């Protein structure tokens, strides 16, 4: 009974898929009120307008022309507490990224054009999703506006929009999550994600808890996507076709009870199975991008 249970568990596990986090950042490790050198994030100010102030509250770089800032309400002078007019606090921890409204210079209405661009992120082979939380800081001057994009470089050029045009936040000063599926054409590529604040004389857009996830294919799906084995059934030798030229780090043949009967700790293109007893086995291949499993039959 125990061996049967192990076999069933092994057989069921090779078909499952799930999401895994490949990048996340809640901005807690960065210097308070930094407007540059924020880890590997890129901050670009295109509008170059002066920012508004927060009443008599003071903090480093308060008057600096900037795009986004690492904002910590607990270290302003005095600490910036939530009120009926608004809430500047982070969603988790003490810090978030904030883009302050631009003062008109010249013109009657100043429009932000400020960019928060992620570090380079190596996407998974399928099911990539980017998400973050954002809000207006003000209930009086809410309705912040932004666009979400993806690109091959950390600049404002050649950006593909993930959002359906401009997104407008509720004027409630409460956090909302924004989630976007990444087009399959970007799968497996190194990319940058951007949040482009384009608010029109609002007050402040805050961003927190940025995350990128990817689908981890069930190991049989991963195998089918990247490899083929032939002949199957086989008598003496099985050959492995590496469809996407992934870097194979090891291969193993496992029997139906989950016991490893052959192990190769290197790249492999063929395996001799002539010494195995006739029956059903599983070929497991490990790569730098994940693991795949498929059924093989020994005649």
C-alpha positions, 0 to 999 in steps of 0.5 A: 500500500505504501509503495502504491501511494508513493507511485500515485503521489509521484504521478500526480505531481508531474502535472501540477502548475503554480505561480512563483515570485521572480521579483518583489520589492516593498522599498523598505531597504532604501534611504528615506526620501532618496530621489536617485540611487534607489537600488537598481530602480531608474527614476526619470523626471521628464516634466522637470517641474517643481513639486508641491509641498505638504503644508509645513511638513519637512523632509529631505529633498522636499524642494528638489525637482524629481520624479519618484521619491522613497517616502517614509511618513514616520521620519518626516518632521513632524511625522505625517499621520493619516487625516480626513484629508488624506493618507501618505502612509505605506501599505506595508512597512514604513516606506513607499514610492511617491510622485508629488504633483507638479507646480505649473511652470508655465501654464495654468495646469501642470501635468506630471511626466515622471517615471518609475522603472524597475530593475531588469527582470528575467521573465519566466517561460510562461504566465508572467504577471506584474502587480503592485498597489497604488493610491492617491494620497489625498481625498480632496485632490485625488484621481491620480493618473498613470500608465503601466508599460514594459520595455527592453530598456530602462528608458522612456523609449519603445515602451509597450503599454500593459494598461489600457491607456491611462489609469485613474485612481479612486479619490479615496486615499486607499490602496488598490491593487493593479495587476497586468498579464504580460504578453507571451511575446516577452516570455523568457526575456529580460525586461523592465516595467515602468509606472509613468505618472501623468497626473494633472495637478493632483497631489501625490501618487504612491506605489508599494509592494511591486511584484512579478510572478511567472507560471511554473509549469507542471513538469510534464508540461515543461518537458513537452514545451522544451524537449522530446524523447525518441524512440518511445517505446525503446529497447536500447537507447533513448534520444533527447531533442532539446527544442529550445536549447536549454542548458541541461544540468542533469537527467535521471530515470525513475521507476514507478515507485519513485526510485532513481535507477539512472542518474546523469549529472551533466548535459545529455543527448541520449541515455542507454536503457538497455540494462533496465527491466522492461516496463514504464519509467519516467525521464526527469531533466533538470535545467537552469529554467526548471525541471521536466518529466515525461513517461518512457517505456522500455521494451 
